[in-house]
Structures are given as C-alpha cells and as structure tokens.
Amino acid sequence: MTTTASVVGGTGFTGGELLRLLDGHPEFEVVQATSRSEANKTVGGIHPNLRHMDLRFSDPADLESVDTLFACTPHGVSMGQIDEFRDAAGTVVDLSADFRLPETTYYDEYYDGHERPGLLEEAEYALPELNRENLPGADLIAAGGCNATASILGLLPLFEAGILDGDEQIVIDIKVGSSEGGAGGGAASSHAERSGVVRPYAPTGHRHEAEIEAYLGTSVSFTVHAVDMIRGASATCHIFPNGPVSKGDMWQAYRGQYEDEPFVRMASGGGGVYRYPEPKAVAGSNFAEVGFEVDPTNKRLVVFSAIDNMMKGSAGQAVHAANIALGFEETAGLEHTGFHPIGAP
C-alpha cells in the first residue's frame, strides 16, 4: 500500500527535486503538487525531466488530504499555514527555515521573529546523522539549511569524539552554486553575472550560523561565496583546537561517527584527481563527502565537506527523514549515486 504525498510549492528547484525523488520512490504516490502562479499547468511543463508525470499543479488553497505533505515554500509561509498543512496531512515535512531552529531567540536575531513559537519544540530537525533517534513517528519535520548541513556534517564527529568542546575558534568558508538562490534568484544568479565568479555574498551574519550554534553548541565565523557552479555546497572549516590532535585521532573520530551511515563517504587525501570532497562528485545524489587534513605547524585542523545543496541539503534530506519517520527503508528512493563525468555540477 502506497503512502500518498503532496508537494506544496512545487515549481521551484527544490520542489522539482522532491517531485523527482517521490516519483521514483517505492512507497510514495504523489497525488498533488501546488503552485499559485502555475495552477493547471503540467508538472512537466515546468520541470522538463518530469514530462512523464501525469500531474498538473493545483492552487495551494485547495489542499488534498494526504498522508505526507512536503512544503517547499519561502520563509514565513509555512508558519502561517501550518494548521492547514497539518489538517491536510498526518506528517508535514517543511523545507523552509520556519521550524528548523529550536528556540525563538534565533528567529528574533536572524529572522523577523516567529508566528508559532509553541511549535518549535514539536518540530524535529531532519538531518538523520544528527537526529535519527528522534525521527521515528515524528509528524512535524524541518529540513536543515544546505550550508549548515555541510558544516554540521564536517564538524559533528569532532564534537562527538570530544576533540572539540565549543570553545575553539572555527572559521568556515562555504562555496555554493547558483541553485541556492532558487528559481527566482534575481540578477546575481543570471548566467552572465554568475559565470566565472568567486563572489562573497554573505561575509558575516549568515542565517545558517544559527543552526550550527543550535545543534553543535558552538559559535563559528562563517562566510559564503557564490561560485560558478549550479549545484553544490562545499565547506572548508579551519579549526584551532585547544590541544594537540593527531591524524589518528581524526580518523578514529570520523570512522566512528560515519562508518555505518548510508549517505556519508570519506574522501581524505587519497589518490587520483578527487582527493578531497567536491560537490561535483555528489551532484544529483543524497551523498555527503567529508575529509580533513592536520596542520601541526599552525596548530590547525582543516575539515572539508561537500553536498548537493538541493539533495543532501534539502530535498534528499527531507525524503531521508520522512523514510525514518514513516518506518520505510531508510535509503528508499535515494540509492542512486551521482554522475561522472559531468559538466557544471
């Protein structure tokens, strides 16, 4: 028996990725995709890779009753419509920032406050590598931000192994593709402006700092660059630990944390061209790659992580969390790897 699903806000890049994943998922049947601007148009007319889907966009005011609703709406929409979403579905998976932070103080500082603060304690953070034990049976799930996801996956093993305790200086540099700006990303995301650039667009105060602080218990110095790629987020973390850390300590921490994780791969100084994590190597997949180097001369650890921002950083993470919440095989619908070689990731 299949589980019915709807995608609210299905015309954006992330909405399209969700529809693609759910269309190939053995447990889900997509019965509705909504769009206020494209109502009555075919899904394939907006997402050409989905031309085979016999589905048209409907108005989000006319939500159908489904088992699971995935919300791909801009920030601020889900918190205002959460009652309608929960009336329509037994499980709601929100891909915006509306429920991913655990306390209102973060929304007051990084956003414009929160309309439904009482629901923040109910929401479960979707990243399974961090919050798997709390996902079974969850009925309000909040996907993480792509930059925060890449950063957390890179740093988590060091906190879990006790190598870091939150008092260290951590500097994170993120490089992201144009799809992070969404389908309506504006002038800065146009090909003519984006091509060939390495452009800092959030030198300080990025909102995803709040997620890292909330879930790792540490503050970070965080800068984001827009670069000439379409898909992907690549994080380089410079860490200055309070004591000596060996390469053996690092391997023990990362293997201990990720050895049994189905979607995390190690790439740490091996042979060949792709010696360290690169977005190109995971494009189109739900895999994350992590790696590191130890710099004893400067008493520094360098940690690398790479994800596809629309997959592991959004739609793939949401489906992964939904699989666990609903008791499906954890990897269902997400087993495919990326492509090699490819052009722009």
C-alpha positions as a printed Julia matrix, in Angstrom:
345×3 Matrix{Float64}:
  0.0    0.0     0.0
  1.49   3.31   -1.1
  1.64   6.44    1.01
  0.06   9.49   -0.6
  2.1   12.68   -0.75
  1.74  16.27   -1.86
  4.34  18.94   -2.61
  3.3   22.48   -1.76
  5.29  24.97   -3.8
  6.32  22.51   -6.46
  7.61  24.85   -9.18
 10.94  25.83   -7.6
 14.2   23.96   -7.93
 13.75  22.14   -4.61
 10.11  21.39   -5.36
 11.2   19.83   -8.64
 13.81  17.72   -6.87
 11.22  16.5    -4.38
  8.82  15.57   -7.16
 11.62  13.69   -8.92
 12.52  11.74   -5.79
  8.94  10.97   -4.83
  8.1    9.91   -8.39
 10.77   7.21   -8.17
 10.1    6.27   -4.56
  8.73   2.76   -3.93
  6.5    3.87   -1.04
  5.12   7.26   -2.09
  2.44   8.21   -4.59
  2.37  11.92   -5.48
 -1.25  12.99   -5.75
 -0.87  16.78   -5.63
  1.66  19.49   -6.43
  0.65  23.08   -5.83
  1.59  26.4    -7.35
 -0.28  29.67   -7.15
  1.36  31.08  -10.28
  1.32  27.91  -12.42
 -2.02  26.36  -11.41
 -3.44  23.98  -14.05
 -0.14  23.72  -15.91
  1.54  20.34  -16.19
  4.42  19.43  -13.91
  6.47  18.52  -16.99
  5.92  21.97  -18.44
  7.89  23.46  -15.55
 10.27  20.56  -14.85
 11.14  19.05  -18.24
 12.78  16.0   -16.65
  9.32  15.12  -15.26
  7.34  15.24  -18.51
  6.29  11.65  -17.96
  4.35  12.58  -14.8
  0.59  12.75  -15.32
  0.08  15.6   -12.89
 -0.93  19.26  -13.03
 -0.26  21.96  -10.5
 -3.24  22.96   -8.41
 -3.91  26.02   -6.3
 -2.42  25.74   -2.78
 -5.74  26.94   -1.35
 -7.24  23.57   -2.36
 -5.11  21.11   -0.41
 -6.0   17.47   -0.78
 -5.97  15.08    2.14
 -2.72  13.07    2.02
 -0.53  11.03    4.31
  2.53  13.26    3.96
  2.84  16.88    2.89
  6.17  18.36    1.82
  6.26  22.16    1.97
  8.74  23.91   -0.34
  7.63  27.44    0.38
  9.59  30.64    1.07
 10.45  31.5     4.64
  7.45  32.73    6.59
  4.79  30.84    4.62
  4.75  27.54    6.5
  4.49  29.09    9.95
  1.43  30.99    8.76
 -0.23  27.97    7.13
  0.93  25.17    9.38
 -2.57  24.48   10.69
 -3.87  23.96    7.15
 -0.89  21.74    6.36
 -1.44  19.6     9.44
 -5.18  19.34    8.77
 -4.35  18.03    5.3
 -1.66  15.51    6.27
 -0.61  13.29    9.13
  3.06  14.13    8.57
  4.38  17.53    7.48
  7.94  17.96    6.23
  8.9   21.61    5.9
 11.9   22.55    3.75
 11.95  26.23    4.7
 13.62  27.77    7.73
 10.35  28.13    9.61
 10.74  25.26   12.1
 14.38  24.21   11.86
 15.62  26.27   14.82
 14.71  25.12   18.33
 14.27  28.48   20.07
 12.57  31.79   19.28
 15.7   33.74   20.2
 17.32  32.54   16.97
 14.37  33.77   14.93
 14.45  37.11   16.72
 18.14  37.54   15.93
 18.44  36.04   12.44
 14.93  36.39   11.0
 11.87  38.53   11.79
 10.6   36.61   14.78
  8.23  33.65   14.72
  4.44  33.45   14.48
  4.08  29.99   16.06
  6.85  29.62   18.65
  4.92  26.95   20.52
  5.52  24.51   17.66
  9.3   24.77   17.71
  9.58  22.17   20.47
  7.44  19.76   18.42
  9.47  20.01   15.23
 12.28  17.52   14.64
 15.41  18.53   12.75
 15.57  16.4     9.61
 19.29  15.62    9.42
 19.41  11.89   10.3
 23.15  11.83   11.02
 22.44  14.24   13.87
 18.87  13.48   14.93
 17.98   9.96   13.76
 16.81   8.75   17.17
 14.07  11.4    17.36
 12.68  10.99   13.85
 10.61   7.74   14.07
  6.97   8.74   14.35
  7.67  12.48   14.05
  4.8   14.37   12.43
  6.46  17.79   12.01
  9.9   17.61   10.43
 12.11  20.57    9.49
 14.83  20.16    6.88
 18.14  21.86    7.56
 19.74  24.62    5.53
 22.22  23.45    2.92
 25.2   25.47    4.19
 24.51  24.45    7.77
 24.14  20.82    6.7
 27.53  20.78    5.0
 29.15  22.47    8.0
 27.5   20.28   10.64
 28.4   17.06    8.83
 32.03  18.18    8.64
 32.3   19.19   12.29
 29.98  16.75   14.09
 32.49  13.89   14.55
 34.95  16.2    16.3
 32.36  17.22   18.88
 31.07  13.69   19.37
 34.62  12.4    19.89
 35.45  15.14   22.39
 38.17  16.67   20.2
 36.22  19.94   20.24
 34.14  21.28   23.12
 32.77  24.54   21.71
 35.45  26.91   22.99
 37.69  26.68   19.93
 37.95  29.18   17.11
 36.25  27.81   13.99
 36.28  29.62   10.65
 34.03  28.24    7.89
 34.25  29.21    4.25
 31.4   27.99    2.05
 31.28  27.93   -1.76
 27.78  27.49   -3.22
 26.15  27.05   -6.62
 23.56  29.3    -8.2
 20.65  26.96   -7.44
 20.91  28.01   -3.79
 19.3   31.3    -4.84
 16.21  29.43   -6.07
 14.4   29.56   -9.38
 13.84  33.3    -8.97
 17.34  34.12   -7.77
 17.49  37.55   -9.44
 20.22  39.38  -11.31
 23.11  38.0    -9.28
 22.17  34.45  -10.31
 21.9   35.13  -14.04
 24.46  33.29  -16.16
 26.18  36.46  -17.38
 26.72  37.71  -13.83
 27.46  34.37  -12.21
 29.87  32.94  -14.76
 33.5   32.93  -13.69
 32.96  34.5   -10.27
 34.03  33.74   -6.72
 31.83  36.34   -5.05
 31.39  36.76   -1.29
 27.7   37.41   -0.74
 27.38  36.78    2.99
 30.7   37.75    4.58
 29.23  37.85    8.1
 25.98  37.14    9.91
 24.64  34.38    7.62
 21.43  32.87    8.97
 22.8   29.35    8.88
 25.19  30.28   11.69
 22.17  29.92   13.96
 21.74  26.24   13.04
 25.36  25.42   13.66
 25.26  27.12   17.04
 21.97  25.47   17.98
 22.94  21.9    17.06
 26.68  21.82   17.73
 26.75  24.2    20.67
 29.45  26.43   19.22
 29.75  29.77   17.51
 31.55  29.99   14.18
 32.97  32.65   11.88
 31.11  31.97    8.66
 31.46  33.37    5.12
 29.61  32.27    1.98
 30.86  32.7    -1.61
 28.84  32.37   -4.8
 30.88  30.46   -7.38
 30.48  29.36  -10.97
 28.59  26.11  -10.49
 24.9   25.25  -10.47
 24.55  22.56   -7.81
 26.59  22.09   -4.7
 27.84  23.43   -1.39
 31.46  22.99   -0.34
 32.56  23.82    3.19
 36.15  24.34    4.33
 36.42  24.59    8.11
 39.58  25.95    9.73
 39.7   24.83   13.36
 42.22  25.83   16.02
 41.92  23.19   18.77
 42.97  23.83   22.33
 45.38  20.9    22.37
 47.3   18.59   20.01
 45.25  16.41   17.66
 46.81  13.66   15.56
 45.71  12.3    12.22
 44.91   9.05   14.01
 42.59  10.93   16.36
 40.82  12.4    13.35
 40.41   9.09   11.55
 39.06   7.49   14.71
 36.51  10.3    15.13
 35.25  10.25   11.54
 35.16   6.48   11.15
 33.44   6.12   14.49
 30.79   8.64   13.51
 30.14   7.74    9.89
 31.2    4.12    9.34
 27.59   2.92    9.33
 25.97   5.98    7.76
 24.49   5.12    4.35
 24.95   8.57    2.84
 28.31   9.81    4.16
 31.55   8.96    2.37
 35.12   9.73    3.37
 37.42  11.49    0.9
 40.59  12.46    2.71
 43.8   12.76    0.77
 43.69   9.55   -1.25
 44.94   9.12   -4.79
 43.58  10.43   -8.06
 42.07  13.75   -9.03
 39.27  13.82   -6.44
 41.35  13.59   -3.27
 39.05  15.67   -1.11
 35.28  16.26   -1.02
 33.9   18.01   -4.07
 30.3   18.91   -4.95
 30.85  17.58   -8.47
 31.37  14.07   -7.08
 28.0   14.02   -5.31
 25.87  16.09   -7.72
 22.37  14.66   -8.06
 22.79  12.29   -5.12
 21.99  12.29   -1.42
 25.6   11.56   -0.51
 27.81  13.84    1.53
 31.58  13.63    1.41
 33.82  14.61    4.31
 37.58  14.78    4.71
 40.31  16.51    6.65
 43.98  17.41    6.99
 46.04  18.13   10.09
 48.33  21.19   10.05
 50.61  20.76   13.1
 52.83  23.7    12.16
 49.96  26.14   12.56
 48.11  24.07   15.18
 45.17  23.86   12.8
 42.7   21.26   11.59
 41.22  21.68    8.12
 37.92  19.89    7.53
 36.23  19.6     4.14
 32.67  18.61    3.32
 30.64  18.65    0.13
 26.98  18.07   -0.69
 24.48  18.7    -3.44
 22.62  21.63   -1.92
 19.27  20.56   -3.39
 19.67  16.92   -2.39
 21.5   16.28    0.88
 21.0   19.96    1.65
 17.24  19.95    1.05
 15.01  17.51   -0.87
 17.09  14.39   -0.3
 17.45  15.14    3.39
 13.68  15.65    3.62
 12.93  12.29    1.98
 15.58  10.56    4.11
 13.98  11.94    7.28
 10.48  11.04    6.07
 11.61   7.47    5.39
 12.73   7.14    9.0
  9.67   8.88   10.42
  7.28   6.64    8.5
  9.16   3.4     9.08
 10.29   2.87    5.48
 13.65   1.5     4.44
 15.97   4.38    5.29
 17.57   4.57    1.85
 14.34   4.1    -0.14
 14.2    6.31   -3.21
 17.7    7.67   -2.54
 20.03   4.85   -3.54
 21.24   6.38   -6.81
 24.74   7.82   -6.99
 25.83  10.91   -8.94
 27.28  11.09  -12.42
 30.88  11.14  -13.64
 32.0   12.86  -15.72
 29.59  15.76  -15.82
 29.83  19.42  -16.74
 28.71  22.08  -14.3
 27.52  20.33  -11.11
